[in-house]
Amino acid sequence: MRLDWFLLIVVKEIRQISRNKRVLLISLLLPGLLMALVGSAFSGDIKHIPIAVVDKDTTSASMAFIDRLEVIDTFHVVYTNVVDEQQAKIMIREGEVKAAVLLPEGFQSDLRSGHAMIYLYVDGSDPVVAETVGQTVESIASDFSPSIRVNIESDIMYNPQLHYLEFLAPSIVGLIVQFLPTFLMAISLAGEKERGTIEQLVVTPIGGLEILLGKMETYCVIGWFDAILALGIAVTLFGLRIQGSITLIALFLLVFTVASVSVGTLSSVFAKNQTQAMQQIIPFIYVSIFLSGVFYPLESMPAYLRPVAYLIPMTYMNHALRGLITKGMSINGVLQDFIALLIYAAVMMTIAVALFKKKLE
């Protein structure tokens, strides 16, 4: 191997990259962006977990214990006037809180006699949060009084064994719908442009709108089928239990697939070839993975990042699929997610179709 030829190729590639603004930006900015996102979002501590408190004793001792819960930054006590444990369980099921602490009648007198008890109801659909809640309440109880016994194990709701698959599988299905149809649609349209075949199709009696909608429908079906396939594998091979409505889950997957295909279409409008289309999608993928609550609860993210998370459609899909699959949420529990995804899909599709038609013209 001749060293001068080798160096010549290296210099050529460096010059080529420096002239390609997309590649240059991805090479220089993406590593820093990823590390900043990971460092900011994943602090290592689970904080601000929303919990409810059922105080049936309403004594100075029970209120003092509630004060301990409110002071620690692990918890965010959002409800302190819950009537009973049934209401608390409904709030956990609908995703309003992650846990509920129940202080029974006679808590103060039992505390004095040395055998007080605290009941804890925990949402087990997120194993990491569930374990943190249990450990933190035990620690607070131990510091408050050595005589308090915390009942936890029999009251872990939804995924009582704390299997991580129950937590991760719904998110993986959402990620498949987010990225696979997006990539396939972007690559398909960009490839047509790169080969010049899109212009050949346009001059046929088939209109530009029919071409686009035909392609979008194809990849919507593929994306939706892949999501159902992944969900079926999780159920049959790994024992994932679907607690909620299959119809609702399929509807969410369909709406989100339409949105993802629209994003792929939009990416292809601004790309001259397949490589550029993929380069434009990559940053969107990483941001969606790290800021949508797939691996880390949104409540524990810094306050300045949470608004960004709620601009990402995967955030709503992730919450809805976990609620439907693991907890069997009703339509009321996921209605806001559905509305957000429906608006997102409609806006993305409208923009993508309008820009694509304009580009063809």
Secondary structure, 3 states (H helix, E strand, C coil): CCHHHHHHHHHHHHHHHHHCHHHHHHHHHHHHHHHHHHHHHCCCCCCCEEEEEEECCCCHHHHHHHHHHHHCCCEEEEECCCCCHHHHHHHHHCCCCCEEEEECCCHHHHHHHCCCEEEEEEECCCHHHHHHHHHHHHHHHHHHCCCCEEECHHHEECCCCCCHHHHHHHHHHHHHHHHHHHHHHHHHHHHHHHHCHHHHHHCCCCCHHHHHHHHHHHHHHHHHHHHHHHHHHHHHHHCCCCCCCHHHHHHHHHHHHHHHHHHHHHHHHCCCCHHHHHHHHHHHHHHHHHHCCCCCCHHHCCCCCHHHHCCCHHHHHHHHHHHHHHCCCCHHHHHHHHHHHHHHHHHHHHHHHHHHHHHHC
